[in-house]
């Protein structure tokens, strides 16, 4: 499984509509409206590298109101949630 973090600049008047349209795309697991230099951050999870192009370049970038995207591909996942689950194994009373 490949995970990509996609930073999205959007037309300010269309942020909710853009976020909703992106969230509906297959491969997009979450879309966050954020403060800072970008308007939205989308988490994309796909099986194959080529699928990233299908989701990001062919779909996200073409949604009306999307101005620019910048994509970061994750190498490893470090999560407190995952660590808590691992330590909780076998600790049930």
N, C-alpha and C positions, 0 to 999 in steps of 0.2 A: 504494500500500500504506500503510495506517495502522497505526501501532504504539501500543499503550497499555501502560503499566506499571500493574499493579493490585496495590495493597497490601491484604493480606487478614489480618484478625483471625480466628482460629479457636479452637474449643474445644481447649484444650491436650491433652486426652486423645485427640483425633482428628486431630492434625496430619498424620501420615503418610497416613492414609486420605483426608483432605481434599485433600492435595497430589496424590495419585495420581488421584483423581477429576477434579480440575481439569486435570491433565496430559492426560487422555484426551479432553478437549473439542476439537472442531474449532475452529481459530483460535488455540489456545493452543500456543505454541512451546516455552516452558520454564516451569517452576515451581521456585522456589528456597525452601528453608527457610533462614531468616535469623535473626540476632540483632537486638535492638533493640526498637522499639516495636510492630512487627507480626510476625506469625508466618511469613507466606509472601509472596513476590512472584511474580506471574505476568506473563509477557510475552505479549501478545495481538497478533497480526498479522492484519488483515483487509483486504479490498478497499474496502469501503464503510462510511461512517459509521454507517449503520443496523445493520450487522453487529456493531458494538461493543455495541449494546443487546442483540442476540440472544445474544451470548456472555456478556457481563458481567452485565447485569440479569436476563436470562431463564434463564441456566444457572449461572454461577459463584455468584451470590448465593443460589441455591436449593439448593445442595449442603448436605446435612446436616453441621453442624459449622461452617459459615461464619457468623460473627457480624456482620462488617461489611467492606465494601470501600471503598477510596478509589482513584480512577482518575486517572492523569495521561496525557494524550495528547502524544506526541512530535511536535515540529515538524520537526526535522532530526536526522540521525544523524551523529555524529562518532565515528569508530572508528579506533584505531591499526591494527587488522587491515586495514581498507579502504585506509588510507594505505600500508601496507607492500606490499599487492598492486599498487597504482597505481605505486609507485616501482620495483617489480620487473619491470614489463612491459618486454620487450625487453632484459633484462639477462642472459639465459641464455647460457652459453658454447657 
